[in-house]
Amino acid sequence: MKEWIVDLYPKGGGFKTATRVFAANQSAALVTARKMNPNYNTGNVKPANP
């Protein structure tokens, strides 16, 4: 499991935020972030510890 930072954008407009997710790869991190934050659109995925 790696640690990923996923950018989140509110669906109704507003400021970008980010969440920290533990997942095996980038696509799994996106899926987890979408499940955890249903009112947000997902953006970039970056490793937390490059």
C-alpha positions as CSV (number, residue, x, y, z in Angstrom):
1,M,0.0,0.0,0.0
2,K,1.3,3.4,-0.9
3,E,0.1,6.8,0.2
4,W,-1.4,9.1,-2.5
5,I,-2.7,12.7,-2.6
6,V,-5.8,13.2,-4.6
7,D,-7.0,16.7,-5.6
8,L,-10.7,17.3,-5.1
9,Y,-12.9,19.9,-6.8
10,P,-16.4,20.7,-5.3
11,K,-19.2,19.8,-7.8
12,G,-21.1,23.0,-7.0
13,G,-18.0,25.2,-7.5
14,G,-15.5,26.5,-4.9
15,F,-11.9,26.0,-3.9
16,K,-9.8,23.0,-4.7
17,T,-8.9,20.7,-1.8
18,A,-7.0,17.5,-1.4
19,T,-7.3,14.2,0.5
20,R,-4.7,11.6,1.5
21,V,-5.5,8.0,0.4
22,F,-3.8,4.7,1.0
23,A,-4.0,2.4,-2.0
24,A,-2.0,0.0,-4.1
25,N,-1.9,2.2,-7.2
26,Q,-3.2,5.5,-8.7
27,S,-6.4,4.1,-10.1
28,A,-7.3,2.4,-6.8
29,A,-6.6,5.8,-5.1
30,L,-9.1,7.5,-7.4
31,V,-11.8,5.0,-6.8
32,T,-11.3,5.2,-3.0
33,A,-11.3,9.0,-3.1
34,R,-14.6,9.1,-5.1
35,K,-16.3,6.7,-2.6
36,M,-15.1,8.8,0.4
37,N,-16.1,12.2,-1.2
38,P,-19.2,11.8,-3.4
39,N,-19.8,15.6,-3.6
40,Y,-16.4,16.2,-5.2
41,N,-14.9,15.6,-8.6
42,T,-11.4,14.1,-8.6
43,G,-8.4,15.6,-10.2
44,N,-4.6,14.8,-10.1
45,V,-3.2,11.9,-8.2
46,K,0.4,12.3,-6.8
47,P,2.5,10.1,-4.5
48,A,2.6,11.6,-1.0
49,N,6.2,10.6,-0.5
50,P,8.0,10.7,-3.9
